[in-house]
Amino acid sequence: MNVDIAHIRASSPSGPRFDSTLSKPQRDEFSNLILLCTVHHKTVDGKGWERYPVDLLEQWKEEREAGSLDQLGGLSGLTEEKLSLMLAQAQSELLDRVSPALDAFAETAPDLAALLRTLTDELADPRVHGFGISEDVAVLLNNSAWRLSGLEDNAMLLARAANKLGNLGDDARLLADATSNLGGLADLARILEGAARRVQQAADRMGPY
């Protein structure tokens, strides 16, 4: 619920991604608006906004509103006050659906149901936790997400490597023993090389038969 109304194409000429071909009413239509948390709103519209072009924001909007575009497309005049009322109504409807489920759950797990009911009551009261999460927490989550962005692709590689190296402990001991046994091989090679050289020199002195 910690959201702002952001323009995909800026509302004013000085804003990011401004499109002069759109009229003011068109720039304020729901099709040009996206709901972002406060942190990402500042990121998308702040310094380096070029990294967030129109097609990327429209992709975000499409993914987030998948299945509901027809119903949402007709919205107009979406103000902060109207958005707050819509969010409050949605939360109230969610809690209304959760409450009967907790009543049924209480028959088999009363202690856990009581705990869940306490949590839902606290979430429903903004005086306890406020709305949404703090900006500092959102920034930390965002930074962590960027740093772990490649983890999904690398996870399978790491898993396969771990399986292949599962017996490395046993193999390492074998290699250590082999290395120890071959420790004198270099000296032996030099001895053999010297002996071969002396044999060759002797053969050269004797000449052909």
N, C-alpha and C positions, 0 to 999 in steps of 0.2 A: 504493500500500500504506500510505500515511499516512492511515489512516481511524480514525474513532471510531464507536461505536454510539450513535445519537441517538434519543430518543423523540419521536415526532410529537406524541402527547399525553403530558404529563409523567408520570413515574413517581410523583412525590410531589405532595401538594396545593399545595406552595409553588412548584412548577415551572410553566413556561409551557405554556399550552394544556391544563391539567389537566382531565380529564373524570371527574367523580365517579360517573358511571353505569357506569364500567368497573371490574372487579375488578383486584386486583394481577396475577394471572396474565394477564388480558386485556391489561393495559398492557405486559406484557413479551413478548407474542406477536410473531412476526416481522412480522405485518401492521401493527403499530404502531411498528416500528423502521425507521430509515433510516441508511444508511452515509454519513457526511460526513467530509470532511477536517477536521483539527483547527481550522483557521481558521473554516470555515463552521459548524462545530458551536458554537463560541463566539459567532458572529454570530447564529445562529438562536435560541440559548437565552439570549443576553445582553441588554444594554440595547437597547430597540427591537424586542424579539421580536414585538411585535404586527404588524410588517410581514410576518411569516411565519406566516400562519394555517394551520390544519389542511389545508384544501383545497389550498393551494399546495404544502405538503410532500408530500401524497399524490400530487399531480401529478408532482413530482420523482421520487418513488419509482416510480410507474408507468412513467415514461419511462425511468428507469435500468434497471429490471428487466423491461422489455418482453420477452415471450416466455419468461420463466422464472418467472413468478409461481406457477404450479402446483407446480413443484419446490421453490421457496423457501418457499411458504406453510406447509409442514409442519414447518419448523424450529422448535425450541423450546430454551430454555436457551442462547441464543446469547451466550456469555461472550467477554470479550476474548481469553482463551487459545484458545478454540475457533475464533474468527474468525482469529486469527494462524495457527493450523494450517491452516485452509482456504485462506488466502491463500498460504501457503508451498507447499501442494500444487498450487494453481493455477499458481503461477509455475514450479514444477518441471515440470509437464506442458507448459507453454508452451515452456520451454527444450528439453525432450525433442523437441518437434515441430520446433523451429527448427534443431537440430543437424544432422539429415539433409539439410535444405535447404541449409545452408551447405556440407556436403560436396559436394553436386552443383554448387553455385555455384562452388566452388573450382576445378573443372575448366576453367571459362572465364575466371574472374577471380580468380586465387589471392591476389593482394595485397589486393584489396578484401574477399574472404572472410575473410582472416586478420584484417583490421581489425575486421570485424563480429563475428568470434568473440571477439576481445579485449574488445569492448564488452559482449557478452552475458555473458561470464565475470565482468566487473566488476559488472554489474547483478545477477548472481546472488549476489554476495558482499556482504552488508551492511557488512562491515568497510571496503569501499572507498568507497561512496557513501552508506551508510546506507539506511534505508527512506523512500521518498517524497521530498518536497522540504521545504526549511526553511519555517518559518512566515512569515518575512519575505518570501521569494519568493512564497509563496501570496498574501499580502496585496497585493503589487505587482500580481500577475496579476489579482486580483479587482478592484482599483481601475481597472486599465486596461480590463477587460471592461465595467465600468459606464460609463466615459467613452466607450467606442466602441460602446455598445449600439445607437445609432441609425444606425450607419454603413451597415448593410446596406440600410436603406430609402432613405438619401440617396445611395448610390452610383450608382444608375441616373439620378437627377436630375442629379448632377454629370457623369456620362458624356454625357447628352444635351446639357447646357449646353456642355460642352467641344467636342462635335461642331459645335454651332451657332456657336460662337465660334472655330472653327478658322481662319477667314480674317480674324480681327479685325486682325491685323497689317497686311494690305493695305488693309482698310477704314479703319483708323486713319490711314494716310497720305493716303488720299483725303479724309477728313474734315478733316485738317490743312490740305491744299491749299485745300479749299473755304473753310475759315475764313479763311485768309490772303487769298484772293481777295475775300472779302466783308468784309474788315476795314474798308473805307471806306463800307460800306453805310449805317451809322448817320448819318454826315455827309451823305451824298447824300440820305437821307430827310429830314433837317432842311432842306436846301436846297430840296427839292421842296415841303415843307410851307410854307416861307416864301414861295416863289413863288406857290403856290396861294392863300395868304392875301392877297397883294398883288393878284392878279388879281381876287379876290372883292371887295376894297375898291374897286378901280377900277370894277368893274361897278356897285357900289352907288352911287358918285358920279355915274356917267353916268345912272343912272335908266333907266326904260323908254323904248323907242324911240317 
